[in-house]
Protein backbone atom coordinates (compact mmCIF):
# COMPACT_ATOMS: atom_id res chain seq x y z
CA UNK A 1 0.00 0.00 0.00
CA UNK A 2 1.21 3.55 -0.70
CA UNK A 3 2.40 5.67 2.24
CA UNK A 4 -0.13 8.41 1.46
CA UNK A 5 -2.95 5.87 1.78
CA UNK A 6 -1.49 4.57 5.04
CA UNK A 7 -1.38 8.13 6.40
CA UNK A 8 -5.03 8.83 5.59
CA UNK A 9 -6.14 5.49 7.06
CA UNK A 10 -4.20 6.20 10.28
CA UNK A 11 -5.92 9.52 10.94
CA UNK A 12 -9.39 8.29 9.97
CA UNK A 13 -8.97 5.13 12.05
CA UNK A 14 -7.85 7.20 15.06
CA UNK A 15 -11.03 9.28 14.78
CA UNK A 16 -13.18 6.14 14.49
CA UNK A 17 -11.49 4.69 17.58
CA UNK A 18 -12.31 7.88 19.46
CA UNK A 19 -15.92 7.74 18.33
CA UNK A 20 -16.71 4.05 18.84
CA UNK A 21 -14.19 2.86 21.45
CA UNK A 22 -13.60 6.03 23.43
CA UNK A 23 -11.14 6.47 26.27
CA UNK A 24 -9.24 3.58 27.82
CA UNK A 25 -10.05 2.73 31.43
CA UNK A 26 -8.07 5.02 33.69
CA UNK A 27 -5.77 2.32 35.05
CA UNK A 28 -4.72 1.33 31.51
CA UNK A 29 -4.32 4.81 30.07
CA UNK A 30 -0.74 5.94 29.28
CA UNK A 31 -1.57 9.46 30.47
CA UNK A 32 -2.38 7.98 33.87
CA UNK A 33 0.96 6.17 33.83
CA UNK A 34 2.73 9.41 32.98
CA UNK A 35 0.90 11.08 35.83
CA UNK A 36 1.98 8.32 38.20
CA UNK A 37 5.63 8.84 37.26
CA UNK A 38 5.31 12.60 37.73
CA UNK A 39 3.60 12.02 41.08
CA UNK A 40 6.47 9.74 42.15
CA UNK A 41 8.99 12.44 41.23
CA UNK A 42 6.91 15.13 42.95
CA UNK A 43 6.72 13.23 46.24
CA UNK A 44 10.50 12.87 46.42
CA UNK A 45 11.47 16.46 45.74
CA UNK A 46 12.68 18.61 48.59
CA UNK A 47 14.20 21.66 46.91
CA UNK A 48 11.48 23.46 44.94
CA UNK A 49 12.87 26.96 44.45
CA UNK A 50 15.32 28.59 42.06
CA UNK A 51 17.20 27.43 38.99
CA UNK A 52 17.55 23.91 40.40
CA UNK A 53 13.77 23.42 40.49
CA UNK A 54 13.37 24.90 36.99
CA UNK A 55 16.05 22.47 35.73
CA UNK A 56 14.25 19.57 37.38
CA UNK A 57 11.07 20.58 35.55
CA UNK A 58 12.95 20.50 32.24
CA UNK A 59 14.58 17.15 33.02
CA UNK A 60 11.25 15.68 34.13
CA UNK A 61 9.66 16.71 30.83
CA UNK A 62 12.53 15.15 28.87
CA UNK A 63 12.26 11.96 30.93
CA UNK A 64 8.51 11.55 30.38
CA UNK A 65 8.81 12.36 26.68
CA UNK A 66 11.77 10.01 26.15
CA UNK A 67 10.34 7.06 28.06
CA UNK A 68 6.74 7.08 26.89
CA UNK A 69 7.33 8.51 23.43
CA UNK A 70 10.29 6.18 23.01
CA UNK A 71 8.28 3.09 23.92
CA UNK A 72 5.50 4.07 21.51
CA UNK A 73 7.95 4.62 18.64
CA UNK A 74 9.86 1.45 19.49
CA UNK A 75 6.60 -0.49 19.16
CA UNK A 76 5.63 1.02 15.80
CA UNK A 77 9.18 0.73 14.45
CA UNK A 78 9.45 -2.96 15.34
CA UNK A 79 6.02 -3.79 13.92
CA UNK A 80 6.85 -2.10 10.63
CA UNK A 81 10.33 -3.62 10.35
CA UNK A 82 10.25 -7.08 11.84
CA UNK A 83 6.71 -8.37 11.22
CA UNK A 84 6.38 -9.95 7.74
CA UNK A 85 4.28 -8.18 5.11
CA UNK A 86 1.44 -7.51 4.74
CA UNK A 87 0.82 -8.00 8.46
CA UNK A 88 3.59 -5.63 9.52
CA UNK A 89 2.11 -2.72 7.61
CA UNK A 90 -1.40 -3.44 8.90
CA UNK A 91 -0.22 -3.69 12.51
CA UNK A 92 1.86 -0.52 12.09
CA UNK A 93 -1.21 1.37 10.84
CA UNK A 94 -3.40 0.13 13.71
CA UNK A 95 -0.75 0.77 16.38
CA UNK A 96 0.00 4.26 15.07
CA UNK A 97 -3.72 5.11 14.92
CA UNK A 98 -4.20 3.84 18.48
CA UNK A 99 -1.28 5.89 19.81
CA UNK A 100 -2.50 9.00 17.98
CA UNK A 101 -6.00 8.45 19.38
CA UNK A 102 -4.61 8.41 22.93
CA UNK A 103 -3.31 11.94 22.41
CA UNK A 104 -6.67 13.57 21.56
CA UNK A 105 -10.34 13.40 22.52
CA UNK A 106 -13.26 14.58 20.41
CA UNK A 107 -16.29 12.58 21.52
CA UNK A 108 -15.39 11.94 25.16
CA UNK A 109 -16.87 15.30 26.15
CA UNK A 110 -20.30 13.68 25.90
CA UNK A 111 -19.33 11.06 28.46
CA UNK A 112 -18.89 13.79 31.06
CA UNK A 113 -21.57 16.27 30.02
CA UNK A 114 -24.55 14.06 29.12
CA UNK A 115 -25.06 12.79 32.70
CA UNK A 116 -24.89 16.39 33.95
CA UNK A 117 -27.43 17.49 31.34
CA UNK A 118 -29.72 14.61 32.33
CA UNK A 119 -29.54 15.54 36.02
CA UNK A 120 -30.40 19.15 35.21
CA UNK A 121 -33.37 18.10 33.05
CA UNK A 122 -34.62 16.04 36.00
CA UNK A 123 -34.18 18.93 38.43
CA UNK A 124 -31.29 17.27 40.28
CA UNK A 125 -29.05 20.32 40.57
CA UNK A 126 -27.06 18.99 43.54
CA UNK A 127 -26.16 15.76 41.71
CA UNK A 128 -25.25 17.74 38.61
CA UNK A 129 -23.04 20.09 40.63
CA UNK A 130 -21.24 17.10 42.11
CA UNK A 131 -20.51 15.74 38.62
CA UNK A 132 -19.34 19.14 37.38
CA UNK A 133 -16.74 19.20 40.15
CA UNK A 134 -14.91 16.45 38.23
CA UNK A 135 -14.42 18.56 35.10
CA UNK A 136 -13.83 22.11 36.39
CA UNK A 137 -11.46 23.64 38.94
CA UNK A 138 -13.94 25.65 40.99
CA UNK A 139 -16.24 25.19 43.95
CA UNK A 140 -19.53 23.86 42.59
CA UNK A 141 -21.32 23.41 45.92
CA UNK A 142 -24.72 25.08 45.69
CA UNK A 143 -24.19 26.13 42.07
CA UNK A 144 -27.41 26.92 40.18
CA UNK A 145 -28.50 25.18 36.98
CA UNK A 146 -27.43 28.03 34.68
CA UNK A 147 -23.88 28.13 36.05
CA UNK A 148 -23.65 24.33 35.94
CA UNK A 149 -24.59 24.45 32.25
CA UNK A 150 -22.11 27.26 31.75
CA UNK A 151 -19.37 25.17 33.38
CA UNK A 152 -20.03 22.37 30.88
CA UNK A 153 -19.90 24.71 27.89
CA UNK A 154 -16.76 26.38 29.23
CA UNK A 155 -14.82 23.16 29.73
CA UNK A 156 -15.91 21.68 26.39
CA UNK A 157 -14.92 24.81 24.46
CA UNK A 158 -11.66 25.31 26.39
CA UNK A 159 -10.61 21.72 25.81
CA UNK A 160 -11.29 22.02 22.09
CA UNK A 161 -7.86 23.65 21.78
CA UNK A 162 -6.01 21.46 24.30
CA UNK A 163 -7.62 18.09 23.57
CA UNK A 164 -8.28 18.38 19.84
CA UNK A 165 -6.55 21.12 17.86
CA UNK A 166 -3.13 21.07 19.54
CA UNK A 167 -2.51 17.30 19.64
CA UNK A 168 -3.89 16.84 16.12
CA UNK A 169 -1.82 19.75 14.79
CA UNK A 170 1.44 18.42 16.21
CA UNK A 171 0.56 14.90 15.09
CA UNK A 172 0.11 16.28 11.59
CA UNK A 173 3.40 18.15 11.83
CA UNK A 174 5.62 15.50 13.44
CA UNK A 175 3.64 12.25 13.74
CA UNK A 176 3.79 10.36 17.02
CA UNK A 177 6.80 12.41 18.27
CA UNK A 178 4.74 15.59 17.88
CA UNK A 179 1.73 14.11 19.66
CA UNK A 180 3.87 13.16 22.66
CA UNK A 181 5.75 16.49 22.69
CA UNK A 182 2.48 18.32 23.16
CA UNK A 183 0.71 15.83 25.40
CA UNK A 184 3.61 15.59 27.89
CA UNK A 185 3.79 19.39 28.21
CA UNK A 186 0.02 19.66 28.57
CA UNK A 187 -0.13 16.97 31.25
CA UNK A 188 2.74 18.50 33.22
CA UNK A 189 1.10 21.92 33.01
CA UNK A 190 -2.11 20.41 34.42
CA UNK A 191 -0.20 18.78 37.31
CA UNK A 192 2.58 21.29 38.01
CA UNK A 193 1.59 24.51 36.28
CA UNK A 194 0.46 26.36 39.41
CA UNK A 195 1.86 29.78 40.36
CA UNK A 196 2.42 28.96 44.00
CA UNK A 197 5.24 28.15 46.40
CA UNK A 198 5.24 24.43 45.60
CA UNK A 199 5.14 24.50 41.81
CA UNK A 200 6.02 28.05 40.72
CA UNK A 201 9.58 27.12 39.69
CA UNK A 202 9.21 23.37 39.22
CA UNK A 203 6.36 23.77 36.76
CA UNK A 204 7.68 26.90 35.06
CA UNK A 205 9.13 25.18 31.98
CA UNK A 206 6.24 22.81 31.15
CA UNK A 207 3.68 25.56 31.77
CA UNK A 208 5.46 27.98 29.42
CA UNK A 209 6.04 25.21 26.87
CA UNK A 210 2.33 24.35 26.93
CA UNK A 211 1.52 28.02 26.31
CA UNK A 212 3.92 28.07 23.35
CA UNK A 213 2.51 24.86 21.88
CA UNK A 214 -1.04 26.17 22.25
CA UNK A 215 -0.40 29.70 20.97
CA UNK A 216 -1.11 29.06 17.29
CA UNK A 217 -3.69 26.29 17.65
CA UNK A 218 -5.87 28.19 20.12
CA UNK A 219 -6.14 31.03 17.62
CA UNK A 220 -6.72 28.73 14.64
CA UNK A 221 -9.45 26.98 16.62
CA UNK A 222 -11.60 30.11 16.39
CA UNK A 223 -11.79 29.78 12.60
CA UNK A 224 -13.01 26.20 12.83
CA UNK A 225 -15.58 27.05 15.49
CA UNK A 226 -16.90 29.72 13.12
CA UNK A 227 -16.88 27.23 10.24
CA UNK A 228 -18.71 24.61 12.32
CA UNK A 229 -21.21 27.23 13.44
CA UNK A 230 -21.89 28.15 9.80
CA UNK A 231 -22.64 24.52 8.92
CA UNK A 232 -25.00 24.24 11.90
CA UNK A 233 -26.83 27.52 11.27
CA UNK A 234 -25.43 29.18 14.39
CA UNK A 235 -24.09 32.71 14.84
CA UNK A 236 -20.82 32.18 12.97
CA UNK A 237 -20.33 35.85 12.08
CA UNK A 238 -19.68 36.86 15.70
CA UNK A 239 -17.33 33.99 16.57
CA UNK A 240 -14.07 35.57 15.36
CA UNK A 241 -14.80 39.19 16.41
CA UNK A 242 -15.82 38.03 19.91
CA UNK A 243 -12.59 36.05 20.31
CA UNK A 244 -10.48 39.03 19.27
CA UNK A 245 -12.38 41.27 21.66
CA UNK A 246 -12.69 39.09 24.77
CA UNK A 247 -9.94 36.44 24.71
CA UNK A 248 -7.93 38.16 27.46
CA UNK A 249 -10.63 37.49 30.06
CA UNK A 250 -9.16 34.15 31.13
CA UNK A 251 -5.99 33.75 33.22
CA UNK A 252 -4.57 31.49 30.49
CA UNK A 253 -3.19 33.27 27.40
CA UNK A 254 -4.77 30.67 25.11
CA UNK A 255 -8.00 29.28 26.53
CA UNK A 256 -10.03 32.46 26.05
CA UNK A 257 -9.93 32.17 22.25
CA UNK A 258 -12.08 29.04 21.77
CA UNK A 259 -14.25 29.85 24.79
CA UNK A 260 -15.27 33.34 23.69
CA UNK A 261 -15.85 32.27 20.08
CA UNK A 262 -18.04 29.35 21.23
CA UNK A 263 -20.12 31.62 23.47
CA UNK A 264 -20.67 34.01 20.57
CA UNK A 265 -21.52 31.21 18.13
CA UNK A 266 -24.11 29.81 20.54
CA UNK A 267 -25.50 33.27 21.44
CA UNK A 268 -25.01 32.59 25.14
CA UNK A 269 -22.85 34.04 27.90
CA UNK A 270 -20.43 31.99 29.95
CA UNK A 271 -19.71 33.05 33.51
CA UNK A 272 -17.18 31.99 36.10
CA UNK A 273 -18.18 34.04 39.11
CA UNK A 274 -15.68 36.72 40.13
CA UNK A 275 -13.42 35.81 37.18
CA UNK A 276 -15.11 36.53 33.83
CA UNK A 277 -18.36 36.91 31.91
CA UNK A 278 -17.98 36.06 28.23
CA UNK A 279 -20.39 37.48 25.66
CA UNK A 280 -22.15 39.63 28.27
CA UNK A 281 -25.74 40.58 27.67
CA UNK A 282 -26.68 37.12 26.41
CA UNK A 283 -28.52 34.54 28.56
CA UNK A 284 -26.62 31.88 30.47
CA UNK A 285 -26.82 28.44 28.83
CA UNK A 286 -29.53 25.84 29.28
CA UNK A 287 -29.26 22.07 28.94
CA UNK A 288 -30.18 22.46 25.27
CA UNK A 289 -27.18 24.77 24.89
CA UNK A 290 -24.92 22.05 26.33
CA UNK A 291 -26.15 19.75 23.57
CA UNK A 292 -25.61 22.46 20.95
CA UNK A 293 -22.12 23.13 22.29
CA UNK A 294 -21.20 19.45 22.01
CA UNK A 295 -22.45 19.31 18.42
CA UNK A 296 -20.52 22.46 17.52
CA UNK A 297 -17.21 21.29 19.04
CA UNK A 298 -17.51 17.80 17.55
CA UNK A 299 -18.18 19.12 14.05
CA UNK A 300 -15.41 21.72 14.40
CA UNK A 301 -13.05 18.92 15.47
CA UNK A 302 -13.84 16.79 12.42
CA UNK A 303 -13.37 19.81 10.16
CA UNK A 304 -10.00 20.58 11.76
CA UNK A 305 -8.90 16.99 11.31
CA UNK A 306 -9.94 16.93 7.63
CA UNK A 307 -8.59 20.35 6.67
CA UNK A 308 -5.44 20.59 8.82
CA UNK A 309 -4.36 17.25 10.26
CA UNK A 310 -4.71 14.99 7.23
CA UNK A 311 -2.81 17.25 4.77
CA UNK A 312 -0.08 18.00 7.33
CA UNK A 313 0.33 14.33 8.20
CA UNK A 314 0.53 13.39 4.51
CA UNK A 315 3.15 16.03 3.75
CA UNK A 316 5.20 16.02 6.97
CA UNK A 317 4.11 14.02 9.98
CA UNK A 318 4.22 10.48 8.64
CA UNK A 319 7.64 11.13 7.06
CA UNK A 320 9.10 12.56 10.27
CA UNK A 321 7.77 9.57 12.19
CA UNK A 322 9.39 7.14 9.72
CA UNK A 323 12.73 8.92 10.02
CA UNK A 324 12.63 8.56 13.82
CA UNK A 325 11.51 4.93 13.59
CA UNK A 326 14.37 4.18 11.19
CA UNK A 327 16.85 5.75 13.60
CA UNK A 328 15.48 3.51 16.36
CA UNK A 329 15.89 0.40 14.17
CA UNK A 330 19.44 1.42 13.28
CA UNK A 331 20.17 1.80 16.98
CA UNK A 332 18.72 -1.62 17.76
CA UNK A 333 20.74 -3.28 15.01
CA UNK A 334 23.93 -1.45 16.04
CA UNK A 335 23.51 -2.65 19.64
CA UNK A 336 22.72 -6.17 18.47
CA UNK A 337 25.80 -6.17 16.26
CA UNK A 338 28.01 -4.89 19.07
CA UNK A 339 26.74 -7.55 21.48
CA UNK A 340 27.07 -10.36 18.99
C-alpha positions in Angstrom: 0.0 0.0 0.0 1.2 3.5 -0.7 2.4 5.7 2.2 -0.1 8.4 1.5 -2.9 5.9 1.8 -1.5 4.6 5.0 -1.4 8.1 6.4 -5.0 8.8 5.6 -6.1 5.5 7.1 -4.2 6.2 10.3 -5.9 9.5 10.9 -9.4 8.3 10.0 -9.0 5.1 12.1 -7.8 7.2 15.1 -11.0 9.3 14.8 -13.2 6.1 14.5 -11.5 4.7 17.6 -12.3 7.9 19.5 -15.9 7.7 18.3 -16.7 4.1 18.8 -14.2 2.9 21.4 -13.6 6.0 23.4 -11.1 6.5 26.3 -9.2 3.6 27.8 -10.1 2.7 31.4 -8.1 5.0 33.7 -5.8 2.3 35.0 -4.7 1.3 31.5 -4.3 4.8 30.1 -0.7 5.9 29.3 -1.6 9.5 30.5 -2.4 8.0 33.9 1.0 6.2 33.8 2.7 9.4 33.0 0.9 11.1 35.8 2.0 8.3 38.2 5.6 8.8 37.3 5.3 12.6 37.7 3.6 12.0 41.1 6.5 9.7 42.1 9.0 12.4 41.2 6.9 15.1 42.9 6.7 13.2 46.2 10.5 12.9 46.4 11.5 16.5 45.7 12.7 18.6 48.6 14.2 21.7 46.9 11.5 23.5 44.9 12.9 27.0 44.4 15.3 28.6 42.1 17.2 27.4 39.0 17.5 23.9 40.4 13.8 23.4 40.5 13.4 24.9 37.0 16.1 22.5 35.7 14.2 19.6 37.4 11.1 20.6 35.5 12.9 20.5 32.2 14.6 17.2 33.0 11.2 15.7 34.1 9.7 16.7 30.8 12.5 15.2 28.9 12.3 12.0 30.9 8.5 11.5 30.4 8.8 12.4 26.7 11.8 10.0 26.2 10.3 7.1 28.1 6.7 7.1 26.9 7.3 8.5 23.4 10.3 6.2 23.0 8.3 3.1 23.9 5.5 4.1 21.5 7.9 4.6 18.6 9.9 1.5 19.5 6.6 -0.5 19.2 5.6 1.0 15.8 9.2 0.7 14.4 9.5 -3.0 15.3 6.0 -3.8 13.9 6.9 -2.1 10.6 10.3 -3.6 10.4 10.2 -7.1 11.8 6.7 -8.4 11.2 6.4 -10.0 7.7 4.3 -8.2 5.1 1.4 -7.5 4.7 0.8 -8.0 8.5 3.6 -5.6 9.5 2.1 -2.7 7.6 -1.4 -3.4 8.9 -0.2 -3.7 12.5 1.9 -0.5 12.1 -1.2 1.4 10.8 -3.4 0.1 13.7 -0.7 0.8 16.4 0.0 4.3 15.1 -3.7 5.1 14.9 -4.2 3.8 18.5 -1.3 5.9 19.8 -2.5 9.0 18.0 -6.0 8.4 19.4 -4.6 8.4 22.9 -3.3 11.9 22.4 -6.7 13.6 21.6 -10.3 13.4 22.5 -13.3 14.6 20.4 -16.3 12.6 21.5 -15.4 11.9 25.2 -16.9 15.3 26.2 -20.3 13.7 25.9 -19.3 11.1 28.5 -18.9 13.8 31.1 -21.6 16.3 30.0 -24.6 14.1 29.1 -25.1 12.8 32.7 -24.9 16.4 34.0 -27.4 17.5 31.3 -29.7 14.6 32.3 -29.5 15.5 36.0 -30.4 19.1 35.2 -33.4 18.1 33.1 -34.6 16.0 36.0 -34.2 18.9 38.4 -31.3 17.3 40.3 -29.0 20.3 40.6 -27.1 19.0 43.5 -26.2 15.8 41.7 -25.3 17.7 38.6 -23.0 20.1 40.6 -21.2 17.1 42.1 -20.5 15.7 38.6 -19.3 19.1 37.4 -16.7 19.2 40.1 -14.9 16.4 38.2 -14.4 18.6 35.1 -13.8 22.1 36.4 -11.5 23.6 38.9 -13.9 25.7 41.0 -16.2 25.2 44.0 -19.5 23.9 42.6 -21.3 23.4 45.9 -24.7 25.1 45.7 -24.2 26.1 42.1 -27.4 26.9 40.2 -28.5 25.2 37.0 -27.4 28.0 34.7 -23.9 28.1 36.0 -23.6 24.3 35.9 -24.6 24.5 32.3 -22.1 27.3 31.8 -19.4 25.2 33.4 -20.0 22.4 30.9 -19.9 24.7 27.9 -16.8 26.4 29.2 -14.8 23.2 29.7 -15.9 21.7 26.4 -14.9 24.8 24.5 -11.7 25.3 26.4 -10.6 21.7 25.8 -11.3 22.0 22.1 -7.9 23.6 21.8 -6.0 21.5 24.3 -7.6 18.1 23.6 -8.3 18.4 19.8 -6.5 21.1 17.9 -3.1 21.1 19.5 -2.5 17.3 19.6 -3.9 16.8 16.1 -1.8 19.8 14.8 1.4 18.4 16.2 0.6 14.9 15.1 0.1 16.3 11.6 3.4 18.2 11.8 5.6 15.5 13.4 3.6 12.3 13.7 3.8 10.4 17.0 6.8 12.4 18.3 4.7 15.6 17.9 1.7 14.1 19.7 3.9 13.2 22.7 5.7 16.5 22.7 2.5 18.3 23.2 0.7 15.8 25.4 3.6 15.6 27.9 3.8 19.4 28.2 0.0 19.7 28.6 -0.1 17.0 31.3 2.7 18.5 33.2 1.1 21.9 33.0 -2.1 20.4 34.4 -0.2 18.8 37.3 2.6 21.3 38.0 1.6 24.5 36.3 0.5 26.4 39.4 1.9 29.8 40.4 2.4 29.0 44.0 5.2 28.1 46.4 5.2 24.4 45.6 5.1 24.5 41.8 6.0 28.1 40.7 9.6 27.1 39.7 9.2 23.4 39.2 6.4 23.8 36.8 7.7 26.9 35.1 9.1 25.2 32.0 6.2 22.8 31.1 3.7 25.6 31.8 5.5 28.0 29.4 6.0 25.2 26.9 2.3 24.4 26.9 1.5 28.0 26.3 3.9 28.1 23.4 2.5 24.9 21.9 -1.0 26.2 22.2 -0.4 29.7 21.0 -1.1 29.1 17.3 -3.7 26.3 17.6 -5.9 28.2 20.1 -6.1 31.0 17.6 -6.7 28.7 14.6 -9.5 27.0 16.6 -11.6 30.1 16.4 -11.8 29.8 12.6 -13.0 26.2 12.8 -15.6 27.1 15.5 -16.9 29.7 13.1 -16.9 27.2 10.2 -18.7 24.6 12.3 -21.2 27.2 13.4 -21.9 28.2 9.8 -22.6 24.5 8.9 -25.0 24.2 11.9 -26.8 27.5 11.3 -25.4 29.2 14.4 -24.1 32.7 14.8 -20.8 32.2 13.0 -20.3 35.8 12.1 -19.7 36.9 15.7 -17.3 34.0 16.6 -14.1 35.6 15.4 -14.8 39.2 16.4 -15.8 38.0 19.9 -12.6 36.0 20.3 -10.5 39.0 19.3 -12.4 41.3 21.7 -12.7 39.1 24.8 -9.9 36.4 24.7 -7.9 38.2 27.5 -10.6 37.5 30.1 -9.2 34.1 31.1 -6.0 33.8 33.2 -4.6 31.5 30.5 -3.2 33.3 27.4 -4.8 30.7 25.1 -8.0 29.3 26.5 -10.0 32.5 26.1 -9.9 32.2 22.3 -12.1 29.0 21.8 -14.2 29.8 24.8 -15.3 33.3 23.7 -15.8 32.3 20.1 -18.0 29.4 21.2 -20.1 31.6 23.5 -20.7 34.0 20.6 -21.5 31.2 18.1 -24.1 29.8 20.5 -25.5 33.3 21.4 -25.0 32.6 25.1 -22.9 34.0 27.9 -20.4 32.0 30.0 -19.7 33.0 33.5 -17.2 32.0 36.1 -18.2 34.0 39.1 -15.7 36.7 40.1 -13.4 35.8 37.2 -15.1 36.5 33.8 -18.4 36.9 31.9 -18.0 36.1 28.2 -20.4 37.5 25.7 -22.2 39.6 28.3 -25.7 40.6 27.7 -26.7 37.1 26.4 -28.5 34.5 28.6 -26.6 31.9 30.5 -26.8 28.4 28.8 -29.5 25.8 29.3 -29.3 22.1 28.9 -30.2 22.5 25.3 -27.2 24.8 24.9 -24.9 22.0 26.3 -26.2 19.8 23.6 -25.6 22.5 20.9 -22.1 23.1 22.3 -21.2 19.5 22.0 -22.4 19.3 18.4 -20.5 22.5 17.5 -17.2 21.3 19.0 -17.5 17.8 17.6 -18.2 19.1 14.0 -15.4 21.7 14.4 -13.1 18.9 15.5 -13.8 16.8 12.4 -13.4 19.8 10.2 -10.0 20.6 11.8 -8.9 17.0 11.3 -9.9 16.9 7.6 -8.6 20.4 6.7 -5.4 20.6 8.8 -4.4 17.2 10.3 -4.7 15.0 7.2 -2.8 17.2 4.8 -0.1 18.0 7.3 0.3 14.3 8.2 0.5 13.4 4.5 3.1 16.0 3.7 5.2 16.0 7.0 4.1 14.0 10.0 4.2 10.5 8.6 7.6 11.1 7.1 9.1 12.6 10.3 7.8 9.6 12.2 9.4 7.1 9.7 12.7 8.9 10.0 12.6 8.6 13.8 11.5 4.9 13.6 14.4 4.2 11.2 16.9 5.7 13.6 15.5 3.5 16.4 15.9 0.4 14.2 19.4 1.4 13.3 20.2 1.8 17.0 18.7 -1.6 17.8 20.7 -3.3 15.0 23.9 -1.4 16.0 23.5 -2.6 19.6 22.7 -6.2 18.5 25.8 -6.2 16.3 28.0 -4.9 19.1 26.7 -7.6 21.5 27.1 -10.4 19.0 
